[in-house]
Structure formats: structure tokens, C-alpha cells
């Protein structure tokens, strides 16, 4: 508090100084009639007024922090204040009943330019921060400090290179080259003067301790923008308030020229003018470019060669593209569409419960239709962004910018703004394991530094750990000494860290960076001027992000390069010592003949190394020694789940695979049972529902008669490994397989293919009729060679296990599995056939009513809840994957992207999903949990209620930018409950997202949006459906895409032949449901 008061006094002194400067320029202005001097004085006065405005705002912020720190908050004052910011604890955000909407400023990104955020402070896009009319803010000053420091460092290296070339040309006597190099040296010196002058100005403006509102936004985006290719259209109109170069004589005339550079290469040049007006347009084709540099030169009319730079401007092409995207899709403003905070201020406060079928809330229907990709929003110029941009160190330049991407597949949009899009999955890279680090090759689009040797990665290609984000050269990753933080409890092969025996922790303290510095762990550049994001060790000169300090090893005072050299020396010395000892100790002959050795080996018995398993029929004794309550309820794994992730892998054992027993209840942690278990109306799973897709649980099962539980062959042909489990399974669980009487083998000859329902690069989904019963089934056909080539064997097995999970209880809102079988070239999933089409088809035909959208959302919620209760996250929720039955209810289909063993607080990192539905943590390539399904659930509700996506763009990159940056817009009269649930589901912080806590779906069920929903009736399909799809007969496929249904229902020949070892990957794939036999 004392430091803040000192800062306030300093700012008041600065304000007094600026007012004196204003007074001086006012006196000068009134004392002359020279128009150039008057314009210069006006410019200086405006700059000083901007500075005073920034200082006054800074004083107000410091005053607020002083008042909050010095006065205790009483209960009465606490109620009058705004809602406090929730902590990051996963439990704190769920203590309330969600009856009152929370402030959107805590959960959503800053609003788009031109709109106010809920806190009343205006936020600016990256392009806005370099515009001339944008007032001074902490974000703008911090950005310019960072940018100017970097540019000065680059220009300094460029000047040093020119000086070396100049010396070389002088030695060689090349006069022409020497003259050209000398000209570049002079220009570089002049440019350095401009940059230094601009940097000094911003350093004088910097105020420490002021919160940067855009810091969180920059950190949240995290990933650098990719280089862009396409056509840059730029119109250079005019300039103002420039500091022109002084004239050599009174009769001289100055001419100004503008040069446009792309990646330091001149691409456009204007004609010289004397009045700072050019009005020249250029179209520049760029290839994988990041930045545009605009330099203004002054040239005396008498000299045709000598030019002096007087101003410079940098514009990132990605910022231009982002600005154009915001304008195109109407994210800045629109008639009738506002942010969530505005809806809460002016909304009707109605709900969706009492609306009759077909009725929409006031304000939804009359709104303008969504903008398609080919339209231009009203009031938006088709020529792009037109603005005055600030020139450093003084002045402004008016530019009109547009950028048309090349080689980009435009995403189609149907009427209403919704279109079908396929899911994406990041292809698996080759993983290099080093001390627990999972290194994969990565391409970077900014300057990064190797965490091992400290050198920059100039070729922008290196190795990065998937788990802890450690970054280094490709030549350096084999030298990494420290273990990955995610593998801290696993000993490495050589115990390298124990060899070094060096443990001196760093002493990190917050710092304000004013020069370019890089993180010693992730290798990324640390933002300048942001004290809350940067740390420096007080004992050694390393710097790191605040979030990376816990990953830095305790090697204070020792570089990683030196630690690696020491380790190599230790290993070499130990190798020499062992070699020397072995050379002095001769080998002794065996003391016993080989025959006696074989006799002793014959008397050995193979036994389990763990505790002996209880004998058959002694389950009660086993329960007493290992009671179920011994497992803590806070565990992130299900009771008795194995810590070894390879428990689903097949062991190299001889003999047929062991059958898997059926658990008496779904395997889930006790916390899931108490918090998210189905109600009494939900049927509980029984022991003869079907084979379980998970390994046997160490917790014993109630004794059951063997004749009442038929044995089924293991559908996965895998035997779980119990080497890492502390409790072996009961011996009754490892009986030899016994084939059930009357079971039949289902194959390709049992079906007649009738039509093609869908098609992709994986294969086809076809409608088929079972010959024996005449029933219709949907068969998903996958090519084995495609699965092998794309390393999707384990994913396919996982999809089958998820099918078995969904089929175990015959869940009413999940597609069930009839059977699966294989041929030499393909595998087949025989699934339930739902003839009503998907929700994407129906929403394109007509807008959903709020009652209909809520009806579908409730059933989807129960489907996701069931998956989560069984440790499965879905990851591909969208309208295309929700099918509509003839009785008006839904079925969730396509389990190709599901992930198993994802209990509460378990995480994964695979980049996959459909772009419009992907959560921010997936885009940022962070580790994520089951909360990603609730983000997609929020997007789904938004689309069903409003008929358009909350995040739109022409391509995937634009959609990803929208997800990370934009705040969704809502109709101004939309009911508050609807806005509230969407706002809470579309919270970018997964820990504070609705449903992101341990209670999972129960939090969403308790939201006022579902206030009067009877969940037992929803599960039992007792609520009348709002809509019934119609078909002309059982064979009618009119509810599916005609692009596929018109094709002939036949299997294309496969000419490749799999190797025996590849065929072995699919052993035990065939399975048939008990009720289908």
C-alpha cells in the first residue's frame, strides 16, 4: 500500500509536468502564424492530453487497490460489492445452487472491439492497439515495449552484419558494393535512432503495478499464429503529425515516400509527394508471411538517392485477418444481438418451460438471419479494415487493409449458418522417450530457445515434451538429464539424477522484463513489462514463466549443458571401473553339473509374486481382509483400477484368452456413485447384461452361482496385467473359457446390404437386413489396412469397448451394439439402425422451438452422464452425431473419438474433435478432462436454440481464433436462464465451467434452465416428444444424405494383403450380444 501511494505521488508529478508542456505549446502556437509549426504544436498537445488521461486512469486504479487493501470488507459492504472472483478450486464454484447468474467478466474473453465489457473498461484487439486513436493503456504500452525491444535487438544484429560486410568490401576494393553497404549502414543507424526514441517514450509512460487486462487473453491464446499465404491488398491514403526531417536550406522542399516490406523484403513503393497524400493501392502476393513493415522516408527534392527514415509501423497479418473475421461475422455489433451482460441488464427474464409448442421467445424470430460465408455484413466495407495507424516515434498513417487467403478450403455453410463438418484428430507423431519425457518433433512460428544449450532455434524446428512442454534442439533431446514432471514417481533406467547428487533449488522472484528473455523450460519468449508472468532466479541468471517455475530442476548455478557433461564423465568412469574389475576377476567354472541344475529347476513352481489369491468360495474371507471401504473416495481412479496404463494390452501368453467376468455394477469411483449415480427410476445393471469392457476389479464381487452367469468369450482378447496392482483378482476370475451352448457365429453372410447411409475416409456405414430375422441394422465397415496405416488399432479396440459400455445397460439414448465381426480385409460393427435422421438435417429444415431444444438437451445430458459415470469422455458431440428415432427421442452415435479411463481429475492431451465444438483447452494443446464434453454441450444448446454456431469462421484457424477470443452474442430478449446456462457452459476455464467439478452432470441438472425437468421421466421416455420424424416405409432412407444413399450398396475391393502379424492385431475382435444369439 505504501508503494502504491508513492506511485500515486509520482504520477501526480508527471501530470503536472505534462500540463506545463501543454501550456508551453499553447503559448508557442499563439505566437506564430506558420501552419507547419501550428500543426506540430497541436500534435504535441494531443499527445500530452492522452498521457494525462492515462496517468489519471492509473491513479484511479491504484486508489482502488489502496482502498481495498486498507479497509476490511464488512458483511454489509460485501453484499453491495460485485460478486467476488471465484477461486480456482474445483469445489468452490459448485457451492452455490446456480440460481443467480455470475458476471461474464470472470469467465468469458474480453468483448469484441467497440463494445464494453461488464466491468465498464473497454478492451482492444491486437490491431486496435496500434491504431492512432486508441488511448494509452497498460496493454498498449506493454505491447510496444516488447515489440520495440525485440526490433532493436534484431536491428542491432543487422547493423553488425552490415559493418562486417563493409570491412570486407574495403579489403577487397569493391567500391560499388562498399558504397551500397555504407548506405545501408547509415539507414540502419537512422532507424536505430527512431526505435530508441520510441522506446524511450514508452518507458517514460510505463507505470508498474497496473493490471494489464489483456495479459490473460494473450496467455490464454498461448499458441503463435501460423504464417499466412495469400493476396495482401493495401491502400496508402495519407499521413499526419509526422516529424519530418529538417531541411538543409530554407528553399529546400521535402518529399515523402512510403515503402512496404514483407518479411524484410521491399514489395511496394509509393511515388514521392510533398503534402503527405498518396492514395495509391497495391496488391502484394505473400507466401508464409507473418509481418508487414511500413517505413516512411523523407527525401530532399534536390537529392534522388539520399533518403532518411522518419517513421516506421509494423502490422501482423494475423491481426488483420482477425479484424476482418470479426467484421465479417458481425461480432463487433449487430441489430438485436448483444453480449451476455447486456442480456442480463435488459432481458425479459422469462423461461422456456411454459412456452407452447411452436412458440419462440420474443426477440428470437424477428432477428436478422445469420450471415453466410459469401455475404458482407451491413455497414462493413468490402475493402477491409480502414483506419489511422500510429507511426513510431510520431505521427499516423491512414491505411486500408484487406487479405485474401490462398489455398484455404472454405467451410460450407447451409442456410441458417450451420453445416456438416467432419471431426479431426491430430495424427500421432513419432515419440522419443528420454527420462520420462515424451519428445515429439514440432514446428514453431516464433523465435524460441533451447532449454538445454541455451541457443536459439533459428530453423524453428525442435523437440518438445508432450507432457511438460520442455523444448530443445533435435540434437539436444538425447542429452536431457532431468526427468519429466509427469514421471516424477518413476525411476529412470540409469538413475541419472541420483548420480549427479546435485540439489540446489532456484530462488525465483517476480521481475519486470525490459529486454527480450526466454523461459528456461518451455523456451518461449517472456512478455515484457508483465511482472505477474515473469520470474528470475536471484542466484543465477535464468528466467522462466510463473507457470513454469515448478518444472525447473534444482540445478541452481549449474547449466544443463554442464550437468550433461558431468553425467557423461560419471558414466564413462563407472564403465572403465567395471571393465577393469571384470578383467581382474577370472570366470569360475560352475560348481554343479548342468544335470543337477536342471533337476533343481524342475522342482521350482511358478507362482504370482504378490499376495496369494483367495481360494474359490472364500470371497467372504477376502472381503474381510480387503474391505471395499479401504479405497478412499477422493481417488481419481475407479476402485481397484490399475495404475499401469497398459492393462488393456495383450500379454505374451500361450493358450486361449481368458474370459472376463461381469461386474455387478458399473465400475466407477465411490465419489461417482454418491454424487452422480442414476436415480431409483434408472434400471441398475445386472450380472448377465453382457461382458464388461473394463478389467476385473480387485474389490470382490458378491458370490453368484456359476450356472446363472453364462461365460462369454473375451471380446477384446486381452488379459489385464496385475503386476502393478496391490490386490490380485480372485482365483474364480481366471477360469478357462467355456463356450455357451446355442451361441452362433455372426458373419458377413448373415446380412444383405440395402443402402449407403454415410461415407468417409475410414470406410462406409451401410443399411443392412439380417437374413434370419429380417431386422434392419446399420453396419459400420472399417478397412483393416487403413487402421494399420494410421495406427488406429488401439482406437478401434477402444471404440468397441465403448460400444460394450453403452450396450451393457441398453441405455435409451445411446446407440447399442448388436455384434461385431471381421473378414480378411475389414472389420464390421453391427449397430442399431435409427431411421429418423440426425439433428443437423432437422435443424436445417426448420428452426427448433425452445421446448424442442430443451427436450433434446435433457436426453443428451443423460447420455453424457452415463459415459462419464463409466469413465468415458465423448469428445465429438455435435448435431451430426445425434440421431432421431421414430418415436421422437434421440440416440447419440459415433464413438470413434471416445476416451476411456477418464474419471474426475484424469486428463489426456490428444488434439481431436469437430472445430466448432472443441474446447479452448484442446486448442491450446493443454491437458484436459471430461469438462470438454460440457463445453461442447453448451455449443450444442446454443445451436439448437439460435440456429447458428457461437463461433464462426471461413476456415479452421478463424474458428479457433473465435473460440479463444470472442464472446458469444445472444438475442437481446433471450430468457435469462438460457443465457445463464450457456454462459456457464461456455466458460473458458474448465475448473469453473458448469459440470467441471466432481458432481459432473448433477451441477447442470440443478441449473434453473432445467428447473422443472423430471429426470426419471426423461430417462423412462415418459415426456411426450415435441416432434416425430416420418418415413414412407422401413426401407425409406430419405432422412439421410442423398449423396450417399444414391450409391450402390457394395463393398469396394481391397487389393492389399495384410501380413500375419497385422492380422494378429485383430484377434478376438468378433463379439455378439447375448440377446442377439
C-alpha positions, -999 to +999 in steps of 0.1 A: +000+000+000+029+023+008+044+016-026+011+024-043+009+058-025+045+066-037+034+057-073+004+079-070+026+109-059+049+102-088+020+101-113+007+134-100+041+149-106+041+136-141+006+151-147+019+185-135+048+182-159+026+173-189+003+203-181+033+226-182+043+211-216+007+217-229+009+253-217+042+259-234+030+246-267-002+267-265+020+298-260+042+288-290+011+281-311-004+315-304+029+333-311+034+321-347+015+320-380+035+292-396+010+264-403+036+237-400+045+249-365+008+251-355+002+216-367+032+203-348+021+221-316-014+207-320+001+172-323+022+176-292-008+189-272-029+159-282-001+135-272+002+152-238-035+151-232-035+113-240-007+109-215-026+128-188-057+107-194-036+075-190-020+088-158-053+098-143-068+063-151-037+047-135-042+068-103-078+057-101-067+020-103-040+025-077-065+043-054-089+013-057-062-011-047-051+011-018-087+013-005-093-024-009-061-033+009-065-008+038-102-013+047-117-046+059-148-057+040-178-059+063-207-083+056-229-054+046-203-039+022-196-074+008-232-077-003-231-043-020-200-052-040-198-071-072-196-109-070-161-119-059-139-137-083-141-175-077-110-193-067-095-220-090-106-247-066-128-272-083-151-272-053-156-235-048-176-229-079-201-256-070-211-245-036-240-224-049-272-236-064-266-217-097-298-197-091-281-164-097-261-157-129-225-148-124-206-120-140-194-128-175-163-108-170-150-136-148-154-164-173-155-151-208-130-135-230-129-097-234-156-085-256-150-075-292-138-041-301-163-014-299-183-029-271-180-025-233-172-054-211-192-059-179-166-042-158-170-010-178-135-009-191-130-011-229-108-039-243-090-037-276-079-062-302-042-065-311-049-044-343-067-018-322-036-014-300-016+000-329-043+024-341-036+061-337-069+069-320-066+042-294-060+058-259-029+048-240-034+017-219-012-007-200-018-033-227-007-009-255+024+003-236+034-033-227+030-045-262+051-016-277+078-021-251+080-058-260+079-051-297+104-022-298+130-041-276+128-070-300+131-048-331+161-030-316+178-064-309+172-075-345+183-042-360+214-042-339+224-077-353+216-064-388+238-034-383+267-055-370+264-077-401+265-047-424+296-034-407+314-067-412+304-067-449+317-031-452+351-041-438+352-070-462+344-048-492+371-023-481+397-050-481+386-063-515+385-028-530+349-033-543+339+004-545+303-002-557+295-028-530+312-007-504+290+023-513+258+002-511+269-013-478+277+022-464+242+034-475+226+005-456+247+012-426+236+049-425+200+039-429+203+013-402+218+039-378+189+062-385+164+035-380+180+026-347+176+062-336+139+061-344+134+029-324+154+041-295+134+074-294+101+055-295+113+030-268+123+059-245+089+074-249+071+043-239+095+036-210+086+070-196+049+062-199+052+028-181+035+025-147+044-006-127+016-022-107-012-015-131-031-046-141-029-055-178-064-066-188-052-082-220-025-102-202-048-131-196-061-130-231-025-132-245-016-161-222-049-179-230-042-179-267-007-192-260+000-205-294+016-182-320-002-175-353+008-195-383+024-177-413-002-168-439-002-170-477-025-151-500-031-116-515-025-085-494-044-055-506-032-023-492-041+013-500-018+040-486-040+071-483-023+099-463-003+107-432-005+133-404+015+146-375+048+133-388+082+146-376+097+154-410+135+156-414+149+192-411+156+210-443+192+218-453+181+252-465+150+274-464+145+269-501+145+232-499+114+210-503+109+177-487+092+148-504+079+118-486+079+081-498+063+051-483+079+016-486+061-016-478+082-045-467+070-081-462+094-102-441+121-075-446+118-076-484+106-044-501+074-052-521+058-018-528+069+018-530+048+050-535+056+080-556+072+109-537+047+136-526+050+169-508+017+170-490+016+136-473-012+123-495-005+093-518-038+075-524-020+045-540-032+009-539-011-022-542-018-059-542+010-080-529+011-118-531+028-132-500+038-167-491+040-179-455+045-143-442+040-131-406+045-094-406+041-063-427+065-033-422+057+002-435+085+027-435+081+064-443+111+082-458+119+119-463+139+129-494+151+163-504+139+173-538+174+181-549+187+146-540+174+115-557+194+090-536+196+102-500+165+092-480+160+095-443+135+072-424+112+093-402+086+067-391+080+030-390+050+008-385+046-030-380+014-049-387+009-086-382-010-102-409-028-125-385-042-094-367-055-081-400-072-114-407-087-115-372-101-079-377-117-089-410-132-120-395-148-100-366-163-076-390-175-102-415-194-123-389-208-093-371-190-099-338-184-062-331-221-052-332-253-062-347-290-053-345-306-072-317-275-093-307-256-084-275-233-099-250-244-119-220-241-090-197-264-068-218-290-096-219-289-097-181-294-059-179-323-057-205-335-093-208-371-103-203-362-128-176-386-154-190-381-191-191-387-218-217-408-240-196-443-226-201-439-219-238-464-238-260-450-259-288-440-238-318-438-206-298-404-188-296-395-162-271-398-126-280-368-113-298-357-146-313-376-148-345-375-111-358-337-110-357-316-108-388-307-142-402-271-154-397-245-142-422-234-168-446-198-171-458-204-153-490-223-123-476-209-090-464-224-076-432-243-044-434-222-014-426-190-033-433-168-022-461-159-049-486-124-033-489-113-044-455-100-025-424-097+013-429-080+032-400-053+056-389-023+036-376+002+050-352+037+056-366+067+053-343+081+076-330+054+102-340+026+106-365-001+085-381-007+068-414-041+060-429-042+026-445-069+004-459-060-033-455-075-065-468-062-100-470-075-129-491-061-163-481-050-187-507-050-225-507-077-225-479-107-247-482-137-225-473-161-242-449-195-245-464-225-231-445-261-240-452-290-217-447-291-207-411-253-208-406-250-245-398-232-271-419-218-305-416-182-308-406-161-338-400-141-344-369-103-340-369-077-360-350-041-349-348-020-377-363+003-394-339+039-383-342+069-404-336+075-403-298+111-403-285+113-412-248+141-397-227+140-398-189+102-399-190+099-370-215+077-378-244+095-358-271+079-352-305+091-330-334+074-296-335+075-267-359+075-233-342+064-200-357+083-177-334+118-174-321+123-199-293+153-210-273+167-245-264+162-252-227+194-274-227+221-255-246+205-220-245+209-214-282+180-201-303+162-224-327+167-205-359+152-231-381+120-231-359+121-269-356+128-287-324+116-313-299+090-307-273+078-329-245+040-336-248+036-336-210+057-308-195+064-288-227+102-289-223+117-277-255+151-283-270+170-289-303+167-322-321+204-327-314+199-320-277+170-341-266+191-372-260+212-352-235+183-342-212+193-352-177+162-344-156+130-365-155+097-353-168+075-339-140+047-363-151+070-392-144+085-380-112+074-411-093+090-435-119+127-443-116+147-439-148+169-467-161+202-453-150+192-431-121+209-402-137+198-376-113+210-397-083+244-399-100+248-362-100+236-358-064+231-320-070+201-304-053+202-266-051+168-251-057+163-218-075+151-187-057+126-173-081+112-138-076+088-117-098+105-094-123+096-068-148+114-076-181+126-047-202+148-067-225+140-099-246+143-130-224+132-166-228+118-192-204+145-217-193+119-246-195+094-241-224+118-219-245+091-193-253+098-156-250+086-139-218+063-110-223+079-077-215+066-054-188+044-081-172+056-087-137+029-112-128+040-135-156+078-135-153+102-149-127+140-146-123+163-166-100+182-143-077+212-166-075+217-175-112+207-156-144+178-178-155+143-166-163+110-185-165+073-181-168+055-181-135+037-212-146+069-230-155+089-224-123+077-257-106+090-276-137+126-262-135+150-287-119+170-279-088+202-272-106+208-236-095+243-225-105+247-253-130+237-252-166+220-282-182+250-285-206+274-288-177+251-313-159+251-334-191+289-333-194+293-343-157+269-372-162+288-384-192+320-383-173+305-402-144+291-429-167+325-432-185+343-435-152+319-462-140+322-480-173+360-480-170+359-492-134+335-521-142+357-531-172+388-531-151+372-551-123+359-577-147+394-581-163+409-589-129+383-615-118+386-647-138+354-666-145+349-697-123+335-730-136+301-739-125+301-756-091+274-781-102+270-801-133+243-789-157+222-820-149+218-811-113+209-776-123+181-789-145+169-811-116+167-781-093+149-761-120+124-788-123+114-786-086+106-748-089+070-737-091+057-707-110+037-685-087+024-650-085+048-626-068+020-607-050-002-619-021-018-653-027-053-651-042-081-664-021-094-699-029-126-704-047-156-699-024-137-678+001-148-644-010-160-635+025-126-640+039-112-619+011-137-592+018-127-591+055-090-587+047-096-562+019-128-543+027-143-522+000-141-491+022-103-493+021-104-473-011-106-436-005-135-417-020-112-390-033-093-412-056-092-402-092-093-438-104-121-463-100-118-487-071-091-512-078-082-497-112-047-505-122-022-477-123-004-493-153-019-478-185-011-509-204-036-531-186-056-535-218-026-547-237-023-583-246+002-604-227+025-628-245+009-659-230+001-692-245-033-707-247-067-692-254-076-658-239-092-657-205-129-647-202-137-616-184-162-618-155-192-595-154-192-569-126-223-565-105-223-527-111-206-502-134-170-496-125-167-461-112-151-444-082-171-442-049-173-405-054-191-410-087-215-434-070-225-410-043-226-378-064-237-388-099-255-421-096-287-426-115-320-421-096-341-450-084-361-450-116-330-459-136-325-497-140-293-509-124-270-532-145-272-569-137-247-596-140-260-610-173-262-578-192-231-586-213-193-587-209-177-558-192-153-536-212-130-530-182-106-552-164-117-571-133-119-551-101-099-561-071-129-553-050-146-587-046-180-594-062-209-610-043-209-647-047-230-658-077-239-692-089-219-701-119-249-715-138-267-682-135-239-663-153-231-677-187-195-674-198-188-654-230-155-653-249-135-622-241-144-596-267-110-579-266-087-609-265-066-591-238-056-602-203-051-574-178-017-572-162-018-573-124+019-568-118+012-532-107-018-540-086-016-545-049-045-569-048-047-599-072-081-609-086-099-638-070-090-671-084-125-676-096-119-649-122-093-668-141-112-699-151-108-714-185-133-702-212-163-723-217-184-717-248-221-711-242-244-736-257-265-723-285-243-694-294-239-687-331-212-670-350-224-640-370-206-631-402-209-612-435-232-639-450-259-631-424-267-597-439-280-582-471-267-547-478-295-523-489-282-487-490-252-465-481-260-442-452-227-425-448-192-425-461-157-413-451-121-420-455-124-448-429-150-467-449-188-468-450-219-470-429-245-491-447-281-502-441-283-540-439-311-566-434-304-596-412-314-626-432-326-647-403-349-621-386-355-596-413-345-567-389-326-537-402-292-528-388-266-501-396-232-517-402-200-496-399-173-510-421-137-502-415-108-512-437-080-530-418-052-516-439-064-480-432-065-489-394-029-503-396-015-474-417-029-447-394-020-465-362-057-467-351-057-503-338-059-493-302-085-466-310-106-492-328-104-516-298-113-487-276-144-479-297-155-514-293-151-513-256-172-481-255-199-498-276-200-526-250-202-500-222-232-484-240-248-517-246-243-531-211-274-514-198-291-508-231-291-471-224-321-454-240-301-426-255-270-444-268-266-465-299-262-501-289-241-528-305-257-560-320-224-577-329-191-572-345-171-595-368-142-594-393-131-607-426-096-608-441-097-571-452-124-554-430-140-552-396-177-546-390-198-530-363-234-540-364-253-512-347-289-502-341-305-485-371-322-452-364-342-441-394-352-406-384-320-389-395-298-366-374-305-333-358-284-314-383-308-325-410-339-314-390-325-281-378-317-272-414-353-280-424-368-258-396-357-239-366-361-257-333-385-243-307-371-236-273-392-265-259-378-289-285-342-278-280-346-283-242-361-317-247-332-329-268-307-313-245-320-332-215-317-365-232-282-358-244-273-348-209-283-382-196-262-399-223-231-379-214-237-385-177-238-423-183-205-421-203-188-401-175-201-424-148-183-452-167-150-432-171-156-423-208-154-389-224-172-385-257-152-356-274-173-354-306-207-341-295-224-323-324-258-322-342-245-347-368-239-374-342-274-372-326-299-394-344-337-391-340-358-422-336-393-425-350-408-421-315-391-386-313-363-394-289-325-391-296-297-416-298-260-405-295-239-422-321-203-425-333-179-434-305-147-431-326-132-403-305-142-416-271-115-419-245-116-444-216-103-443-181-113-406-178-125-402-143-127-370-124-093-352-125-079-377-150-065-359-181-054-365-216-039-344-244-050-357-278-059-329-302-093-341-317-129-331-322-150-310-346-136-275-348-168-256-338-172-278-307-136-280-295-129-266-260-102-239-256-080-263-236-079-287-266-069-259-289-042-247-266-029-283-265-032-284-228-041-315-208-079-317-204-106-338-187-142-346-191-152-309-189-146-307-226-179-325-232-197-298-212-182-271-234-194-290-265-228-294-247-230-256-244-223-251-281-249-277-289-276-259-269-266-226-285-270-241-319-304-257-311-318-225-295-305-200-320-298-219-352-262-208-356-228-215-342-215-192-314-180-194-330-178-190-368-151-185-394-142-192-430-116-219-421-105-238-390-079-212-380-106-185-379-129-207-359-101-215-334-094-178-330-131-171-324-133-198-297-102-184-279-111-147-283-148-139-290-176-136-266-208-153-279-237-129-287-273-135-277-307-120-288-314-091-265-346-105-253-334-141-248-346-156-214-321-152-187-320-189-177-310-198-213-282-171-214-270-182-179-266-219-187-248-211-220-225-186-203-216-211-176-211-240-200-190-218-224-166-208-196-130-210-209-116-221-175-125-258-172-122-257-134-150-231-132-171-245-161-205-258-152-202-295-148-164-293-144-164-303-107-167-336-090-205-336-093-204-336-131-238-337-146-256-330-114-245-294-115-261-289-149-293-307-138-296-282-109-294-252-132-326-231-135-327-239-172-338-275-162-358-262-133-389-283-138-374-313-156-382-347-141-351-367-149-367-400-141-394-393-167-367-382-192-348-415-187-380-435-190-392-416-222-424-406-204-423-370-216-441-366-249-418-358-278-423-324-295-416-338-330-419-372-347-400-378-379-419-396-407-408-422-432-426-439-461-416-474-450-389-494-433-366-491-463-370-453-466-337-436-463-349-401-472-336-387-439-300-394-449-278-375-473-288-383-509-251-380-519-246-414-502-279-431-505-278-430-543-246-450-543-247-488-548-245-507-515-215-528-522-180-531-508-152-519-529-125-545-535-093-542-514-062-553-533-037-551-505-030-581-483-022-578-446+008-595-431+001-623-404+014-600-377-011-573-388-039-598-388-029-608-353-038-573-341-075-581-347-076-614-328-107-618-307-125-588-323-157-608-330-185-605-304-222-609-303-247-595-278-264-622-256-298-611-267-288-614-304-278-650-302 
